[in-house]
Amino acid sequence: MSPVTGTPPAPVRPGKGPVPPGPAPARRLTVLYDAQCPLCVHLRHWLQRQRQLVPLDLVPAGSAEARRRFPELDHAATLAEITVVGDLGQVYREAAAWIVCLWALAKYRSRAHWLTTPAGRPFARGTVLAAARYRARALPPCAPGARECAAPPGGPWGPR
């Protein structure tokens, strides 16, 4: 993300590497989140409560809506890691996805810029790794072919 132009981090095309920089930043972003993950659902609600400079559409990853909107995406991968898709077809994953979400928020845009600097990149990466560790402990993986996943720790009354 350029502090000068305010553009978000460079997206990647599925299977094709980085997208060359374009003339305009995203005007709308779709966040694909794991609706079975308590942390992901919590962050979804947090994003909804923030003032957005760029509108965020929050769609459960792997859902019929996600498949309808983005048939070319690997939807199994979107369940494994946060994925954000821009209105011009940009695809952001892992740390870049978190950063572009912050970039879309009024209160956190300057923090998003900092996270793309050499000083901020390790912090962004560490945060993503910590979230992944939490998810691995908080949510047991679904059995192959299962229609529903196990309940989060604490059952239906556990963290959401």
LINLINUR-V73480 format. One record per helix or strand of 3 or more residues. SS is the DSSP state (hx for helix, st for strand). FROM is the first residue (numbers start at 1). LEN is the number of residues. Records with the same first field share a line. If there is no record, write none. Layout:
SS: FROM-LEN ; FROM-LEN
//
This chain:
st: 28-6 ; 55-6 ; 83-4 ; 91-3
hx: 38-12 ; 64-6 ; 75-6 ; 94-10 ; 109-7 ; 118-21 ; 155-3
//
